[in-house]
Amino acid sequence: MAAPVRKGTDPKKSRPSHRSTHDRVTITLPRATMQRVRQRAADSGAPSLSAYISRRLDESERELTFMEYLDELFHAQPITDEEQRWADSLLGL
């Protein structure tokens, strides 16, 4: 009789599987979008499409958090016209 297997454990490897720490989702994307994402994942050297998407989502979340911080900062203390002209000159605007 086989030993009972803990939920979330891969019985072949006797260690926690991704299922214990990851959720599986299904999404539908246009074929052209999926081709671009697969190519970007391959070009990035990511070990898998899932790893690439996970990393990009994490990066996007950090970027959004930073942008929210900047929005709050500028709302609390708006930049002066002089500072705006300086920033525009750096950006070539």
N, C-alpha and C positions, 0 to 999 in steps of 0.2 A: 504494500500500500504506500502511495506517494505521500510525502510530507505536505501539510497544508501550505498554501502559498499566501503570503500577506498581500492584501490589496495594494496595488501600486508597485508591485515588485515583479520584475521580469524573471520567471522561473528558470530560464536558461542561464541567466547571469547572476542570480541570487543577489541582486542589488537593486536599489530603487530605480525605476524606469522614469523616462521623461513624463509619463502619464501622472506621476505623483507631483510634478512641479510645473507641468505645462497643460494648457487647454488646447484642444483641437478645434479649429474653425474651418468653415467652408465659405468662400466668397466667389462671386462671379464677376469677372472683368472682361472687357473687350479683348479680343485675341491680340490686337496690336499692342495694347498696354502690357499684357502678360509677356509678350515677346521682348519688349523693352526691359521689363523688370528682370526677366531671366538673364538677359544679356548683361545688365548692370551687376547682377549678383555674381555672374561668372567673372566679369572684369574686376570685381572687387576682391576676389579671392576668398569670398565667404565659403565656409564648408558646405552650406546648403542654402536653398532658397528661404527656408524658414529662418535660418540664422541671419541672413541678409535683411529680411523684412523686419525681424525683431530689433536688429541694430538700428535700422533707419527709423523705426517708430520711437525708439528711445532717444535718438538724436533729435527728432522732431519735437518730442515732448520737452526736452531740455531747452531747445531753441524757443519754443513757445513760452516757457516759464521765464526765460531771460527777456523776451519781448514784453511780457506782461509787467515784469519788474521795471523795464524802461518806461513803459506807459505810465505806471504809477509815479515813477520818479519825475518825469516831465510834467505830469499833471500837478504834482505837489509843488514843483518849482520849475515853471516853464522857462525855456531858453530865451535869451534876449535876442533882439534883432541882430546885434553884432555877432553873437554866437551862431545864429542861423546863417548869416553871410559867410562866416568862416567855414562852417560845415559844408555849405553849398560849394565854396571854392575848392575844398578838398575833393569833392565828388565831381567837380567839373560841371556844375549846374549853373 
